[in-house]
């Protein structure tokens, strides 16, 4: 209805195969090329305050070989979790600087996608290492370290905000 299309017309277009329903309230024209990252686009549209984080951000930056089974997003502490039926979403509540720092916006399929920077994501993986697994964390650290565009000081600043700087430092020193 926001674009002036009635529900009746929308459903008729869906039934005729002109539109496909991506998620509740989110449709895509079937004649358009396939989406590059349909799950991320869906979540970006349905959860405007959500920020892609952890394993989903690692996969976006190609810092893991893991295939996320859900989209991991951060939302401000105290906020309601987004109601998204599909794709599966894992919600993490961040507060203060842990939520606000390190946000980048990338265009994915012409949709602005808010996602944490590689350094912020890496610091967060150390913070949540018990939930996502130390093997994923170490793989991400090694893949990040191989890049030219890595910023150790940014990583340590985010680690301070996450209170994991003392945990990250020995790993950084070991791979130097």
Buried (B, 14 or more C-beta within 10 A) or exposed (E): EEEEEEEEEBEEBBEEEEBEEBBEEBBBEEEEEEBEBBBBBBBBBBBEEBBBBBBBBBBBBEBBEBEBEBBBBBBBEEEEBBEBEEBEBBBBEBEEEBBEBBBBEBEBBEBEBBBBBBBBBBBBBBBBBEEBBEEBBBBBBEBBBEEEEBBEEBBBBBBBBBEBBEBBEEBBEEEE
